[in-house]
Amino acid sequence: MIKKSVFHSLDLQKLILILIIGCVSSLFLISIFVLNYVIKEQLTENSLAANQRYASKIAFSTDKYFESMLSELRYSAQIVGQDFSNRQVLKAEVTRLKNQSQKFNSITIVDKNAFILEHSPQTIHVDPKKQYKTSGITEALKLKKTYISSPYKGLSNNLIVLIAQPIFNPQNEFLGIVTGTIYLNKENLVSELLATTYSYKKSYTYVVDNKNKIIFHPDKSRIGDSLKNNTGMQYIRSHSTGKIALVNSKGIENLAGFAAIPSVNWIVVSQQPTLELLSQANSIIVKVTLAMLGFYLLLFIFVWKLSYLISSPLNKLAQMASMLTRPNIDQDIKNIDPWYFEALRFRTALLLSSKHFKDEIAELKQHVNTDPLTGLYNRRGMKLFLNELEATNTPFSVLTLDIDHFKAVNDSYGHDQGDHVLKKLASHMKSNFRQHDVCCRVGGEEFIVFVVHEDPKIAYIAAERLRKTVAQSYIDPIGTITVSIGIASWPQDSENTQDVIKLADQKLYQAKNDGRNCIRSTSSD
């Protein structure tokens, strides 16, 4: 019941607004949801693609750089291999190689027994009588081919990557190795290349070797760390280039692009923390949401105005529907502008309803105020008309008339014939008086006529005309009948209407006493 009463208190405009607000709010929330999804997906895809492109670019440049480094070491190995016993040649070559390109942090020539024969720069302390069996040197001597080590601590106690080329004499006998080192914790051309200032939305780049150890990283404290716990390394190792969402060794989710450096079997990874991207996405979403909010606010204002335009004619017509008894209601209904089809149909239907209602009321009033046998006004109708005459201060005469010897007619011919006589008299009364005069039946054979006039003589003339018409009319099988009439006038005879009616009754009795079929009036006294 409470729900029904709440809904019954809502008008059409409120219902339209509730509907529109519901629809617009749903659309707004769905838009935000879709926008959130699309923006995050797009930013994620852009980040992955940008990081992949960047990693590929860095990997390509680094690969070319390492090919150049290996080529230089290979050339030096050929030079010293032709005169390996000449220490001046060895010294000159390490000096030339170190100073020529600045690609290496240090250069050494090591014989096959792990003794360092020459090195550059000279700031590094080397004992010529000591065998240097570091992991890098030992592995390079063992393999006797091009070798790139994993990070380890070298002679200078720096974390290094060692790049070695084997030295052979013209007889293809293995003599030793020429090595170049890259200090991972110090600036070098390789680190400068990898640590380019380019980044995509705060992404960063690092490099891992073939054993998943970090070789280069913006945070130098991470260099040498193992990435065994990095969830994406297995996938990265199985592809030469690509993009992936991964969780790093610190448990942080990242969006990464990667590419291999074929010459050294390293991997360049460019990645961006997912939370960083999402914070950017949230910032974009907030800005777009505020813009959308402004749009939806304008849309709401437009819909509010439109709902008023739609509901206004229907609301006014609904109000008119509850006031059909009001005077001039039809004109009020016609003044409402039904600018769309349904409102026009509603107005047309309401006008038809108003007409039907008025017809029904008029018919009902007719039944209530009219004598059903004769069609003349009854006492109720007479009273309404009399009140109207008093209210408008209209002069009138009262004619009271009675059928002479009517009881004898009923007794002799029956009540049906008596009713026939009453209807016949009523017909004569309607035809002998004017349209604005009112004829009433107030009893069995008693009638009253109100004649509106400026001169009481008009009433007398009309009464005489009726008396003669009735007396001359033949009613089968009864024959002729007569009427007696009494007349009094307002306000000439009295200012009280009831007193005027009583005076007319007195004159009627006088007419009967004077022999019937005659008229007696107060104006003839």
Number of C-alpha atoms within 10 A of each C-alpha: 6 7 7 8 9 9 11 9 8 12 12 15 20 15 14 19 18 13 12 17 16 12 12 16 13 12 13 16 13 12 14 17 13 12 16 20 14 13 18 20 13 13 16 20 14 13 24 25 19 21 30 25 19 23 31 24 15 24 26 17 16 24 19 15 17 18 15 13 17 22 13 17 25 19 15 21 26 18 17 25 26 15 14 21 12 11 13 11 17 24 17 13 23 25 19 14 20 19 16 11 11 11 20 22 19 25 27 23 29 24 20 19 14 18 19 21 19 24 24 22 15 11 9 11 10 16 11 11 9 11 13 19 13 14 15 24 25 14 16 25 25 11 11 18 15 17 21 23 20 21 25 17 16 18 12 13 9 15 21 26 21 25 26 31 27 26 31 20 17 11 8 9 10 17 20 29 31 30 29 28 20 23 24 24 18 12 11 15 16 18 21 10 14 22 17 11 8 12 16 15 15 11 20 23 24 22 24 25 23 14 14 20 19 23 27 22 22 13 10 13 9 14 20 22 15 16 17 14 12 16 16 19 18 11 13 21 17 8 12 15 20 20 26 19 18 20 19 17 15 9 11 12 17 22 24 30 27 31 28 27 23 16 16 18 15 23 27 29 27 29 31 24 20 20 13 14 20 16 12 16 21 15 12 16 19 14 12 15 18 12 12 15 13 12 12 17 13 12 14 16 12 12 16 18 14 15 18 18 15 19 19 18 21 23 16 15 23 14 12 21 17 9 12 19 13 10 9 9 16 17 10 13 22 14 9 17 15 21 11 11 9 12 20 16 12 16 25 15 12 21 21 13 14 20 14 12 15 14 12 12 13 12 12 12 13 17 15 15 20 20 18 12 12 19 18 26 26 23 18 16 22 22 13 12 16 17 13 12 16 15 9 8 11 14 18 26 30 27 29 30 29 24 22 17 13 18 15 11 18 15 11 12 13 12 13 10 18 21 17 15 23 20 16 15 22 20 14 16 24 16 10 17 19 13 10 9 16 21 25 25 25 17 11 13 19 14 23 27 24 24 25 21 16 12 13 22 15 14 25 23 11 16 26 15 15 21 23 14 16 21 14 13 15 12 14 10 8 13 10 13 20 20 25 25 31 29 31 30 29 23 15 15 16 14 12 11 20 12 14 23 22 16 22 27 22 19 24 27 19 19 22 21 11 13 10 19 20 21 24 23 25 17 13 9 5
